[in-house]
Amino acid sequence: MVRFTIANARLYGTGSELARGWLTVEGERIAALGAGDPPRGAPSMMDAAGLALSPGFIDLHGHTDALVLVNPGLESKLLQGVTLEVGGNCGSSAWPATPGVAEEVRPWEQAFGVDLHIQEPEALATRAAQVGLSTNYALLAGHGNLRAAVLGYADRPSTPAEQAQMGALLGRFLAAGAWGLSFGLAYPPGMFADRQELAAVAGVVQGRGFLAFHLRSESDRLLEAVGEAIAVGREARVPVHLSHHKALGPANWGKVAESLALVDAARAAGQEVTADVYPYTATCTGLYSVLPNWAQEGGVEGMLARLRDEPARRRMASDLAHRLSDRTWLSSIVIARAFDPASRRWEGRNMAEVAAETGRPPAEALFTLLLADGARTEMVRLGSMSEQDMIAVLRHPAVCVASDATARTFAGPLAEGKPHPRAFGTFPRVLGRYVREQGVLTLSQALAKMTSQPASRLGLADRGALQPGYYADLVLFDPATVADRATFTDPVQPPVGIEAVWVNGTQVVDRGRLTGARPGRWLAR
């Protein structure tokens, strides 16, 4: 059995901060801890003078999903101190396998030679255990998968019978250990669901998890979208969680004061409502999402058919004319990842540059790129949020920190392109920029938003705190140096200041380097 003691660290997550203390691990769990010097005879001492010891960070909003099978080390997360990721967010999960999921995973299947189609809800857990995980992993069920499995990508209301079918699939997912249900109401097919459907399907979760909402709008109709999410949770009698809360576009900056007031009012009325945020002012999603909603009906196949159809292209161009005539907006859309070899040259370049250098009108440049890339192109939209708004959300007591990112590697296919730096720097960025440099949060407040608050949202009884009997998911870091290094131009960079990480009592990061150990677990609710 592994037995060791960390001494002389500042301990956080004990219920009260200890300026200098010790913690002993035996096997997978914390055996004892206390202030001052460890007791005589404490095992295998590690001197952590000048460092802080915290529970492992819980990334409540991740997108690694089936890619845990090709990146079981979850490298970019682990080096940040993440000891548990929750996937299946934004309405998209690994099961049921649908045409949309097939399109998403096809490039990775080709790159790694691995079948990423999940045929049964238990299959991902089984296969993850076979490859061995370096960190812990949990999953939400995706409403988009449920709807696509029953209705395809049709833009119409579901019938009660179809809602019952979705509920039955969800029941299987929950029985297999899912921690709740996620909605992606800005993406097909979730965008085609009405509130009655959302509440009907969400009711299956009652007593078995929570509802995570990628809202129907994070811009002009943000307040209505927050109201819808709160209403669905109230009707279904299930806790609500607002994913990556923000207000997009300068015209909507400042609205988070009103949206957070809606959260406060719901909480004051006794409803359980929480949220998460990532510490950046740029978003990242599929480039196809800029197309009008009607153009996204039918999923990838429907979009590609319209992109090939001249009358549909003209209609899309007309609907997008206002946006595409705005050079500032065009310049904010940066190509993060292209899968078509001929399109790879545009990675890191913005749509204004793509249009200018190809000699095409912006609409034609956009449609041509999407068509060549099978509508899989990924984009980063720079400057879409206000830092002041982000800080307001970060400060809110019901908000935790999350990355909204897929775990990346530092070499190979999962390191290609210009991914959003949140995949590499979210948690150290909060500790460095917003705690040490700007004083937006105290260190204790920030760590709670990374540990005990997400653990509470999940309902974990034995993680997220430094307590005897809890699993030894631990992060040892230097508060004076911890920082992100990933940038939008050079994102594939590990952070600094994360000295050591343990998962279930086994060390997985040593002096900022991966040890290669695989002690992680698939966590079923």
GUMAR-857635 format. One record per residue (C-alpha): residue number from 0; residue in one letter; x, y, z. Coordinates in steps of 0.05 Angstrom, whole numbers, plus 5000, padded with zeros to 4 digits. Example, Ala and Ser with C-alpha at 12.3 -4.5 7.8 and 13.67 -1.06 7.14 Angstrom:
2
NODE_0_A_5246_4910_5156;
NODE_1_S_5273_4979_5143;
This chain:
525
NODE_0_M_5000_5000_5000;
NODE_1_V_5025_5070_4982;
NODE_2_R_5038_5111_5045;
NODE_3_F_5068_5181_5046;
NODE_4_T_5062_5248_5081;
NODE_5_I_5065_5318_5051;
NODE_6_A_5093_5366_5103;
NODE_7_N_5100_5441_5111;
NODE_8_A_5047_5459_5059;
NODE_9_R_4992_5511_5065;
NODE_10_L_4929_5468_5064;
NODE_11_Y_4865_5490_5030;
NODE_12_G_4799_5453_5028;
NODE_13_T_4802_5429_5100;
NODE_14_G_4743_5471_5124;
NODE_15_S_4791_5524_5150;
NODE_16_E_4857_5544_5117;
NODE_17_L_4919_5517_5151;
NODE_18_A_4979_5563_5143;
NODE_19_R_5027_5505_5154;
NODE_20_G_5005_5434_5158;
NODE_21_W_5013_5362_5137;
NODE_22_L_4972_5308_5103;
NODE_23_T_4983_5233_5102;
NODE_24_V_4958_5187_5046;
NODE_25_E_4948_5113_5054;
NODE_26_G_4928_5075_4992;
NODE_27_E_4877_5114_4953;
NODE_28_R_4852_5158_5009;
NODE_29_I_4872_5213_5057;
NODE_30_A_4888_5180_5124;
NODE_31_A_4901_5241_5168;
NODE_32_L_4920_5315_5166;
NODE_33_G_4934_5370_5215;
NODE_34_A_4968_5436_5230;
NODE_35_G_5041_5445_5245;
NODE_36_D_5090_5387_5243;
NODE_37_P_5068_5316_5225;
NODE_38_P_5066_5266_5282;
NODE_39_R_5127_5225_5299;
NODE_40_G_5132_5164_5254;
NODE_41_A_5093_5194_5196;
NODE_42_P_5111_5155_5132;
NODE_43_S_5155_5176_5074;
NODE_44_M_5160_5252_5082;
NODE_45_M_5155_5302_5025;
NODE_46_D_5174_5374_5044;
NODE_47_A_5126_5423_5010;
NODE_48_A_5150_5487_5043;
NODE_49_G_5125_5549_5006;
NODE_50_L_5073_5509_4967;
NODE_51_A_4998_5503_4972;
NODE_52_L_4962_5436_4976;
NODE_53_S_4891_5433_4950;
NODE_54_P_4840_5380_4931;
NODE_55_G_4845_5361_4858;
NODE_56_F_4810_5408_4810;
NODE_57_I_4743_5385_4782;
NODE_58_D_4729_5407_4710;
NODE_59_L_4653_5406_4710;
NODE_60_H_4647_5424_4637;
NODE_61_G_4693_5385_4591;
NODE_62_H_4686_5357_4521;
NODE_63_T_4736_5299_4517;
NODE_64_D_4680_5247_4513;
NODE_65_A_4700_5187_4469;
NODE_66_L_4769_5217_4458;
NODE_67_V_4788_5190_4527;
NODE_68_L_4800_5126_4488;
NODE_69_V_4856_5158_4447;
NODE_70_N_4880_5207_4501;
NODE_71_P_4870_5168_4566;
NODE_72_G_4924_5211_4598;
NODE_73_L_4880_5274_4588;
NODE_74_E_4947_5309_4586;
NODE_75_S_4928_5382_4580;
NODE_76_K_4878_5375_4637;
NODE_77_L_4923_5335_4683;
NODE_78_L_4981_5385_4679;
NODE_79_Q_4932_5439_4702;
NODE_80_G_4914_5399_4764;
NODE_81_V_4848_5370_4739;
NODE_82_T_4835_5303_4774;
NODE_83_L_4763_5295_4749;
NODE_84_E_4731_5316_4683;
NODE_85_V_4657_5315_4670;
NODE_86_G_4641_5304_4596;
NODE_87_G_4578_5299_4554;
NODE_88_N_4563_5373_4557;
NODE_89_C_4526_5420_4509;
NODE_90_G_4476_5366_4490;
NODE_91_S_4529_5321_4459;
NODE_92_S_4552_5256_4489;
NODE_93_A_4585_5193_4464;
NODE_94_W_4521_5153_4464;
NODE_95_P_4473_5140_4430;
NODE_96_A_4517_5139_4368;
NODE_97_T_4483_5184_4316;
NODE_98_P_4503_5211_4247;
NODE_99_G_4525_5276_4281;
NODE_100_V_4570_5238_4329;
NODE_101_A_4598_5198_4271;
NODE_102_E_4618_5262_4235;
NODE_103_E_4651_5290_4297;
NODE_104_V_4693_5228_4312;
NODE_105_R_4710_5208_4240;
NODE_106_P_4774_5250_4235;
NODE_107_W_4799_5221_4301;
NODE_108_E_4782_5150_4281;
NODE_109_Q_4822_5160_4218;
NODE_110_A_4880_5193_4255;
NODE_111_F_4885_5141_4311;
NODE_112_G_4856_5078_4278;
NODE_113_V_4807_5069_4335;
NODE_114_D_4732_5056_4333;
NODE_115_L_4699_5113_4372;
NODE_116_H_4627_5092_4360;
NODE_117_I_4595_5075_4426;
NODE_118_Q_4540_5024_4417;
NODE_119_E_4516_5017_4489;
NODE_120_P_4516_5067_4547;
NODE_121_E_4563_5023_4588;
NODE_122_A_4612_5012_4531;
NODE_123_L_4652_5076_4540;
NODE_124_A_4665_5061_4613;
NODE_125_T_4686_4990_4597;
NODE_126_R_4734_5012_4542;
NODE_127_A_4762_5069_4584;
NODE_128_A_4778_5019_4639;
NODE_129_Q_4814_4976_4588;
NODE_130_V_4859_5032_4564;
NODE_131_G_4869_5060_4634;
NODE_132_L_4856_5133_4653;
NODE_133_S_4905_5179_4686;
NODE_134_T_4850_5220_4717;
NODE_135_N_4778_5208_4738;
NODE_136_Y_4722_5216_4688;
NODE_137_A_4647_5224_4692;
NODE_138_L_4594_5235_4639;
NODE_139_L_4528_5271_4627;
NODE_140_A_4476_5246_4577;
NODE_141_G_4468_5291_4517;
NODE_142_H_4397_5312_4498;
NODE_143_G_4420_5324_4426;
NODE_144_N_4440_5250_4420;
NODE_145_L_4373_5228_4448;
NODE_146_R_4334_5272_4400;
NODE_147_A_4376_5253_4340;
NODE_148_A_4366_5179_4356;
NODE_149_V_4290_5188_4357;
NODE_150_L_4275_5245_4308;
NODE_151_G_4340_5253_4269;
NODE_152_Y_4356_5327_4256;
NODE_153_A_4285_5348_4238;
NODE_154_D_4262_5419_4254;
NODE_155_R_4195_5402_4286;
NODE_156_P_4164_5392_4355;
NODE_157_S_4168_5322_4383;
NODE_158_T_4106_5282_4399;
NODE_159_P_4091_5253_4468;
NODE_160_A_4109_5184_4442;
NODE_161_E_4176_5210_4417;
NODE_162_Q_4189_5244_4483;
NODE_163_A_4176_5178_4517;
NODE_164_Q_4227_5145_4471;
NODE_165_M_4278_5197_4489;
NODE_166_G_4262_5188_4562;
NODE_167_A_4272_5113_4557;
NODE_168_L_4341_5122_4525;
NODE_169_L_4358_5173_4579;
NODE_170_G_4336_5123_4632;
NODE_171_R_4386_5072_4604;
NODE_172_F_4441_5125_4605;
NODE_173_L_4425_5144_4677;
NODE_174_A_4424_5071_4698;
NODE_175_A_4493_5064_4668;
NODE_176_G_4519_5119_4714;
NODE_177_A_4507_5186_4678;
NODE_178_W_4506_5246_4726;
NODE_179_G_4448_5282_4692;
NODE_180_L_4427_5311_4626;
NODE_181_S_4459_5366_4584;
NODE_182_F_4424_5410_4533;
NODE_183_G_4456_5443_4472;
NODE_184_L_4400_5491_4453;
NODE_185_A_4443_5532_4405;
NODE_186_Y_4461_5471_4363;
NODE_187_P_4423_5421_4320;
NODE_188_P_4382_5382_4338;
NODE_189_G_4372_5412_4408;
NODE_190_M_4355_5480_4378;
NODE_191_F_4292_5449_4347;
NODE_192_A_4264_5426_4414;
NODE_193_D_4210_5466_4449;
NODE_194_R_4204_5479_4523;
NODE_195_Q_4151_5425_4532;
NODE_196_E_4199_5373_4505;
NODE_197_L_4256_5398_4549;
NODE_198_A_4214_5392_4612;
NODE_199_A_4186_5324_4593;
NODE_200_V_4254_5293_4581;
NODE_201_A_4286_5329_4640;
NODE_202_G_4234_5300_4686;
NODE_203_V_4267_5232_4678;
NODE_204_V_4328_5260_4715;
NODE_205_Q_4289_5277_4778;
NODE_206_G_4328_5252_4838;
NODE_207_R_4384_5226_4792;
NODE_208_G_4428_5286_4776;
NODE_209_F_4424_5355_4747;
NODE_210_L_4410_5392_4682;
NODE_211_A_4467_5429_4647;
NODE_212_F_4445_5481_4596;
NODE_213_H_4482_5509_4537;
NODE_214_L_4430_5564_4531;
NODE_215_R_4388_5576_4469;
NODE_216_S_4419_5645_4465;
NODE_217_E_4480_5676_4498;
NODE_218_S_4471_5742_4462;
NODE_219_D_4409_5783_4444;
NODE_220_R_4360_5736_4479;
NODE_221_L_4405_5717_4538;
NODE_222_L_4354_5735_4591;
NODE_223_E_4298_5697_4558;
NODE_224_A_4344_5637_4551;
NODE_225_V_4363_5638_4625;
NODE_226_G_4290_5644_4642;
NODE_227_E_4274_5583_4599;
NODE_228_A_4328_5541_4633;
NODE_229_I_4305_5560_4702;
NODE_230_A_4232_5546_4683;
NODE_231_V_4249_5477_4655;
NODE_232_G_4286_5458_4719;
NODE_233_R_4229_5484_4761;
NODE_234_E_4177_5445_4721;
NODE_235_A_4218_5381_4721;
NODE_236_R_4240_5390_4794;
NODE_237_V_4313_5380_4776;
NODE_238_P_4373_5425_4794;
NODE_239_V_4395_5472_4738;
NODE_240_H_4467_5489_4718;
NODE_241_L_4483_5543_4667;
NODE_242_S_4543_5524_4625;
NODE_243_H_4599_5574_4608;
NODE_244_H_4556_5633_4628;
NODE_245_K_4569_5695_4586;
NODE_246_A_4540_5752_4544;
NODE_247_L_4564_5752_4472;
NODE_248_G_4575_5814_4430;
NODE_249_P_4586_5887_4452;
NODE_250_A_4512_5903_4446;
NODE_251_N_4499_5852_4502;
NODE_252_W_4557_5867_4548;
NODE_253_G_4531_5883_4617;
NODE_254_K_4472_5836_4612;
NODE_255_V_4504_5786_4660;
NODE_256_A_4483_5832_4717;
NODE_257_E_4411_5817_4698;
NODE_258_S_4422_5744_4683;
NODE_259_L_4457_5733_4750;
NODE_260_A_4399_5770_4783;
NODE_261_L_4352_5717_4753;
NODE_262_V_4397_5663_4783;
NODE_263_D_4394_5699_4851;
NODE_264_A_4318_5705_4848;
NODE_265_A_4310_5631_4833;
NODE_266_R_4357_5611_4888;
NODE_267_A_4321_5657_4937;
NODE_268_A_4256_5622_4919;
NODE_269_G_4288_5555_4937;
NODE_270_Q_4309_5530_4869;
NODE_271_E_4378_5500_4860;
NODE_272_V_4412_5539_4804;
NODE_273_T_4488_5543_4792;
NODE_274_A_4534_5560_4734;
NODE_275_D_4606_5556_4709;
NODE_276_V_4653_5602_4672;
NODE_277_Y_4720_5599_4636;
NODE_278_P_4770_5657_4646;
NODE_279_Y_4775_5681_4574;
NODE_280_T_4738_5731_4529;
NODE_281_A_4739_5687_4467;
NODE_282_T_4693_5630_4450;
NODE_283_C_4707_5566_4411;
NODE_284_T_4658_5523_4372;
NODE_285_G_4642_5496_4303;
NODE_286_L_4646_5546_4246;
NODE_287_Y_4580_5519_4220;
NODE_288_S_4545_5552_4280;
NODE_289_V_4547_5619_4245;
NODE_290_L_4497_5593_4193;
NODE_291_P_4423_5609_4202;
NODE_292_N_4384_5558_4243;
NODE_293_W_4343_5535_4182;
NODE_294_A_4408_5518_4146;
NODE_295_Q_4427_5469_4202;
NODE_296_E_4365_5425_4196;
NODE_297_G_4385_5355_4177;
NODE_298_G_4451_5358_4213;
NODE_299_V_4517_5354_4175;
NODE_300_E_4486_5321_4114;
NODE_301_G_4431_5375_4110;
NODE_302_M_4482_5431_4117;
NODE_303_L_4528_5403_4064;
NODE_304_A_4469_5394_4016;
NODE_305_R_4450_5467_4024;
NODE_306_L_4523_5489_4017;
NODE_307_R_4523_5454_3949;
NODE_308_D_4456_5485_3928;
NODE_309_E_4461_5553_3894;
NODE_310_P_4392_5580_3915;
NODE_311_A_4405_5558_3987;
NODE_312_R_4474_5592_3986;
NODE_313_R_4442_5657_3962;
NODE_314_R_4390_5653_4018;
NODE_315_M_4444_5640_4070;
NODE_316_A_4486_5697_4043;
NODE_317_S_4426_5743_4048;
NODE_318_D_4411_5722_4120;
NODE_319_L_4484_5732_4139;
NODE_320_A_4495_5797_4100;
NODE_321_H_4495_5843_4160;
NODE_322_R_4547_5802_4198;
NODE_323_L_4590_5787_4138;
NODE_324_S_4594_5861_4118;
NODE_325_D_4623_5877_4187;
NODE_326_R_4699_5871_4180;
NODE_327_T_4708_5873_4255;
NODE_328_W_4663_5812_4262;
NODE_329_L_4698_5776_4205;
NODE_330_S_4766_5790_4235;
NODE_331_S_4743_5761_4302;
NODE_332_I_4729_5693_4270;
NODE_333_V_4794_5654_4272;
NODE_334_I_4802_5585_4242;
NODE_335_A_4824_5540_4299;
NODE_336_R_4824_5473_4264;
NODE_337_A_4813_5450_4192;
NODE_338_F_4811_5377_4171;
NODE_339_D_4816_5386_4096;
NODE_340_P_4891_5385_4080;
NODE_341_A_4884_5444_4031;
NODE_342_S_4849_5485_4085;
NODE_343_R_4900_5474_4139;
NODE_344_R_4937_5537_4116;
NODE_345_W_4880_5579_4145;
NODE_346_E_4891_5555_4217;
NODE_347_G_4906_5615_4259;
NODE_348_R_4879_5662_4205;
NODE_349_N_4814_5701_4208;
NODE_350_M_4755_5700_4159;
NODE_351_A_4771_5770_4133;
NODE_352_E_4840_5745_4113;
NODE_353_V_4811_5681_4082;
NODE_354_A_4762_5723_4040;
NODE_355_A_4816_5773_4019;
NODE_356_E_4869_5722_4001;
NODE_357_T_4821_5676_3962;
NODE_358_G_4790_5735_3926;
NODE_359_R_4720_5712_3945;
NODE_360_P_4663_5751_3978;
NODE_361_P_4660_5734_4052;
NODE_362_A_4598_5690_4045;
NODE_363_E_4630_5649_3989;
NODE_364_A_4695_5642_4028;
NODE_365_L_4656_5617_4088;
NODE_366_F_4613_5568_4049;
NODE_367_T_4673_5541_4009;
NODE_368_L_4713_5529_4071;
NODE_369_L_4656_5493_4106;
NODE_370_L_4641_5451_4045;
NODE_371_A_4714_5430_4035;
NODE_372_D_4719_5412_4109;
NODE_373_G_4655_5372_4114;
NODE_374_A_4626_5426_4160;
NODE_375_R_4675_5403_4214;
NODE_376_T_4718_5467_4216;
NODE_377_E_4729_5494_4287;
NODE_378_M_4733_5568_4302;
NODE_379_V_4754_5615_4358;
NODE_380_R_4717_5680_4362;
NODE_381_L_4763_5732_4393;
NODE_382_G_4738_5788_4437;
NODE_383_S_4666_5764_4438;
NODE_384_M_4659_5775_4513;
NODE_385_S_4675_5832_4561;
NODE_386_E_4728_5816_4613;
NODE_387_Q_4688_5858_4662;
NODE_388_D_4628_5812_4650;
NODE_389_M_4670_5750_4657;
NODE_390_I_4697_5775_4723;
NODE_391_A_4627_5790_4748;
NODE_392_V_4606_5718_4733;
NODE_393_L_4671_5690_4763;
NODE_394_R_4658_5728_4828;
NODE_395_H_4586_5702_4836;
NODE_396_P_4581_5654_4894;
NODE_397_A_4541_5602_4854;
NODE_398_V_4592_5599_4798;
NODE_399_C_4650_5550_4791;
NODE_400_V_4709_5548_4743;
NODE_401_A_4707_5500_4683;
NODE_402_S_4746_5496_4618;
NODE_403_D_4693_5480_4564;
NODE_404_A_4751_5443_4530;
NODE_405_T_4772_5376_4502;
NODE_406_A_4834_5347_4534;
NODE_407_R_4892_5356_4486;
NODE_408_T_4961_5326_4477;
NODE_409_F_5026_5363_4466;
NODE_410_A_5043_5325_4402;
NODE_411_G_5005_5287_4348;
NODE_412_P_4935_5299_4320;
NODE_413_L_4905_5326_4384;
NODE_414_A_4958_5380_4386;
NODE_415_E_4946_5405_4315;
NODE_416_G_4914_5470_4295;
NODE_417_K_4905_5530_4341;
NODE_418_P_4859_5504_4396;
NODE_419_H_4830_5551_4447;
NODE_420_P_4882_5561_4503;
NODE_421_R_4829_5543_4555;
NODE_422_A_4847_5470_4540;
NODE_423_F_4916_5483_4570;
NODE_424_G_4910_5540_4618;
NODE_425_T_4841_5550_4650;
NODE_426_F_4855_5533_4722;
NODE_427_P_4926_5562_4728;
NODE_428_R_4900_5626_4693;
NODE_429_V_4849_5637_4748;
NODE_430_L_4901_5626_4802;
NODE_431_G_4954_5670_4768;
NODE_432_R_4917_5726_4733;
NODE_433_Y_4853_5733_4774;
NODE_434_V_4878_5714_4843;
NODE_435_R_4952_5735_4848;
NODE_436_E_4955_5791_4797;
NODE_437_Q_4886_5824_4800;
NODE_438_G_4858_5802_4867;
NODE_439_V_4790_5787_4837;
NODE_440_L_4784_5727_4884;
NODE_441_T_4822_5704_4945;
NODE_442_L_4860_5639_4936;
NODE_443_S_4810_5604_4982;
NODE_444_Q_4751_5629_4940;
NODE_445_A_4783_5608_4875;
NODE_446_L_4801_5539_4900;
NODE_447_A_4730_5528_4926;
NODE_448_K_4705_5543_4856;
NODE_449_M_4751_5489_4829;
NODE_450_T_4740_5436_4882;
NODE_451_S_4684_5436_4934;
NODE_452_Q_4633_5474_4892;
NODE_453_P_4635_5428_4831;
NODE_454_A_4638_5368_4878;
NODE_455_S_4574_5394_4911;
NODE_456_R_4541_5404_4844;
NODE_457_L_4555_5332_4827;
NODE_458_G_4536_5307_4895;
NODE_459_L_4604_5275_4909;
NODE_460_A_4611_5255_4981;
NODE_461_D_4684_5236_4982;
NODE_462_R_4721_5283_4935;
NODE_463_G_4731_5358_4931;
NODE_464_A_4758_5369_5001;
NODE_465_L_4818_5351_5044;
NODE_466_Q_4785_5306_5096;
NODE_467_P_4805_5239_5126;
NODE_468_G_4771_5184_5087;
NODE_469_Y_4765_5225_5023;
NODE_470_Y_4800_5202_4960;
NODE_471_A_4870_5230_4954;
NODE_472_D_4859_5273_4892;
NODE_473_L_4911_5327_4907;
NODE_474_V_4945_5387_4873;
NODE_475_L_5010_5416_4900;
NODE_476_F_5025_5484_4869;
NODE_477_D_5065_5548_4880;
NODE_478_P_5018_5607_4891;
NODE_479_A_5075_5655_4875;
NODE_480_T_5088_5627_4805;
NODE_481_V_5027_5588_4781;
NODE_482_A_5005_5615_4713;
NODE_483_D_4980_5595_4645;
NODE_484_R_5027_5600_4585;
NODE_485_A_4979_5581_4529;
NODE_486_T_4961_5638_4481;
NODE_487_F_4916_5642_4420;
NODE_488_T_4976_5644_4374;
NODE_489_D_5015_5590_4412;
NODE_490_P_4964_5550_4452;
NODE_491_V_4999_5483_4460;
NODE_492_Q_5037_5503_4522;
NODE_493_P_5035_5472_4592;
NODE_494_P_5025_5518_4652;
NODE_495_V_5077_5533_4704;
NODE_496_G_5073_5527_4780;
NODE_497_I_5035_5461_4784;
NODE_498_E_5087_5420_4820;
NODE_499_A_5052_5354_4833;
NODE_500_V_4985_5320_4824;
NODE_501_W_4958_5256_4854;
NODE_502_V_4896_5218_4831;
NODE_503_N_4867_5166_4879;
NODE_504_G_4932_5169_4918;
NODE_505_T_4979_5157_4860;
NODE_506_Q_5025_5211_4834;
NODE_507_V_5010_5229_4762;
NODE_508_V_5049_5295_4756;
NODE_509_D_5118_5305_4786;
NODE_510_R_5152_5374_4781;
NODE_511_G_5107_5393_4724;
NODE_512_R_5117_5328_4685;
NODE_513_L_5071_5270_4673;
NODE_514_T_5092_5206_4708;
NODE_515_G_5053_5160_4661;
NODE_516_A_5013_5129_4718;
NODE_517_R_4941_5110_4703;
NODE_518_P_4903_5108_4769;
NODE_519_G_4841_5144_4744;
NODE_520_R_4771_5117_4749;
NODE_521_W_4707_5121_4709;
NODE_522_L_4659_5150_4760;
NODE_523_A_4587_5126_4755;
NODE_524_R_4534_5163_4794;
